Amino acid sequence: MRRLLVFLGLLCTMAIPLSAQASTTVEQIPFDDTFPLCNGDPIHLSGTLLATFTDTATRSGGHVFAFHFQPQGVTGIDEVTGTMFHATGLTRDLVVESPPGGTTETFINLFHIQATGGAESYINTELFHITVTPDGTVRVEIDMTSEPC
């Protein structure tokens, strides 16, 4: 009898559609900024960032939040030398919250300003990851940053 109940329970579970409620927003955000390169020269960048924001509620009662930014036609110029630059890379953040209260977050930023004509490029890389248990204990924490200067 117990095997029959387990079998019927599994059968019912498979018959229920696996679903989660999700929402996604996609936006194009104007980007315009000036910042110093390693040699101190100001570089002015402008263009558009493609941004995607997602919020998903899981069947178990948790949530998954994500955002993603990516340059779309972002170009720049060194205001001293006139060197042209092209922005590539991405910024991504993913947060997973479990129903009992645990959280995991992973943040990645790969910000590449590629120079033309053999000039030095500016490459910034960041990685952050943390896992927190439901009782608030930090189990994993990684924080790495790499900049050319």
C-alpha positions in Angstrom: 0.0 0.0 0.0 2.8 2.4 0.9 4.5 1.8 -2.5 1.2 2.5 -4.2 0.8 5.8 -2.3 4.4 6.8 -3.2 3.8 6.0 -6.8 0.5 7.9 -6.9 2.3 10.9 -5.2 5.0 10.9 -7.8 2.5 10.6 -10.6 0.6 13.5 -9.3 3.7 15.6 -8.9 4.7 14.9 -12.5 1.2 15.8 -13.7 1.4 19.3 -12.1 3.0 21.7 -14.5 6.3 23.0 -13.4 5.9 26.7 -13.4 7.4 29.8 -12.0 6.2 33.4 -12.3 8.7 35.6 -14.0 9.0 39.2 -15.3 11.6 40.6 -17.6 12.2 44.2 -18.5 14.6 45.3 -21.3 15.7 48.9 -21.6 18.1 50.9 -23.6 19.9 53.4 -21.3 21.9 56.4 -22.5 25.5 56.3 -21.3 27.7 59.4 -21.1 30.7 59.6 -18.8 34.3 61.0 -18.7 37.0 59.3 -16.5 40.8 59.2 -16.4 42.8 56.6 -18.1 45.9 55.1 -16.4 48.1 57.9 -17.9 45.7 60.6 -16.5 44.2 61.5 -19.9 40.4 62.0 -19.7 38.4 59.7 -21.9 34.8 60.6 -22.8 32.5 57.7 -23.6 29.0 57.8 -24.9 26.5 55.4 -26.4 23.8 53.1 -25.1 23.7 50.3 -22.6 21.3 47.4 -23.1 19.9 46.5 -19.7 17.9 43.4 -18.9 16.2 43.0 -15.5 14.6 39.7 -14.4 12.6 38.7 -11.4 11.5 35.1 -11.1 9.5 33.6 -8.2 10.2 29.9 -7.8 7.7 27.2 -7.0 9.4 26.6 -3.7 8.8 30.2 -2.6 12.2 31.6 -3.4 13.2 34.3 -5.8 15.8 34.8 -8.5 16.8 38.4 -9.4 19.1 39.2 -12.2 20.3 42.2 -14.1 22.6 42.4 -17.1 24.1 45.5 -18.7 26.0 45.5 -22.0 27.4 48.4 -24.1 25.7 48.9 -27.5 27.8 51.2 -29.7 29.6 52.9 -26.8 32.6 54.7 -28.2 35.0 57.2 -26.7 37.9 59.5 -27.4 41.0 60.3 -25.4 40.5 64.1 -25.0 44.3 64.7 -25.1 45.6 62.4 -27.9 42.4 61.8 -29.9 42.7 58.0 -29.7 39.4 56.3 -30.3 38.0 53.6 -27.9 35.2 51.0 -28.1 33.5 49.7 -25.0 32.8 46.0 -24.7 32.1 43.6 -21.9 29.2 43.2 -19.5 28.0 43.7 -16.0 25.9 40.9 -14.5 24.4 40.3 -11.0 22.5 37.2 -10.0 20.8 36.9 -6.6 19.1 33.6 -5.5 17.0 33.7 -2.4 15.8 30.4 -1.0 12.5 30.0 1.0 14.2 29.2 4.3 16.2 32.5 4.0 19.5 31.6 2.5 21.0 33.8 -0.2 23.6 33.4 -3.0 24.8 36.4 -5.0 27.3 36.5 -7.9 28.4 39.8 -9.4 30.6 40.1 -12.5 31.8 43.2 -14.2 34.0 42.9 -17.3 34.5 46.6 -18.4 36.8 46.7 -21.4 37.6 50.0 -23.2 39.5 48.8 -26.2 41.9 51.3 -27.8 42.5 51.6 -31.5 45.7 52.3 -33.3 47.9 50.3 -30.9 47.2 52.5 -27.8 46.8 50.9 -24.4 43.3 49.5 -23.6 41.6 49.9 -20.2 40.4 46.6 -18.8 38.6 46.3 -15.4 37.5 43.0 -14.1 35.5 42.4 -10.9 34.1 39.2 -9.4 32.1 39.0 -6.2 30.3 35.9 -4.9 28.7 35.3 -1.5 26.7 32.5 0.0 24.8 33.1 3.2 22.9 30.3 5.0 19.4 30.8 6.5 21.0 31.4 10.0 23.1 34.2 8.6 26.4 32.4 8.4 28.6 33.4 5.5 29.8 30.2 3.9 31.6 31.5 0.8 32.9 34.9 0.0 35.0 35.8 -3.0 36.0 39.3 -3.9 38.5 39.8 -6.8 39.3 42.9 -8.7 41.8 43.5 -11.5 42.6 46.9 -13.0 45.4 47.9 -15.3 46.7 50.9 -13.3 
